[in-house]
Amino acid sequence: MIQRLAQGPKLPAEVDSLKTSLILERRTQDQNIIIHRFDALELKLVAYHSALIAALRNSDNLDGGLKVSAVRTILDSFYAFYHVGLIRT
């Protein structure tokens, strides 16, 4: 510690590289959190999609308008799957 104090302040380039390293590390941590949230949302999307298809298969007595809405939602979820696939690759 005494040697470091005797050497004086660090060079500005060294201080800048340390700052940059810390900033990049924070960004990486934020990305990991976002990826975990994205994975959780993807699993929910698949679960809701499967449940909606199962409900539609068992909807013999429902109004036609509700069935049309369900089919449109299923098609929208396929569109979302397509986007998730594009993000993943």
C-alpha angles and dihedrals in degrees: 000000000000090000091052091050090048091052091060128219122344121258115269091240091056092048090049092051091052091050091049091049092052092047092050091048091054091050090052091052090050090051091053090054091048092049091052091050091047091052091050092050091048091054091049091050091053092047094050091046092052092046092050092051091049091049091049091051089055097044102100094135099044127110116267092238091059090049091051090050090050092050091049090050091050090051090048089053090053087054089051090050088053091054092046089052091052091050092049095053 
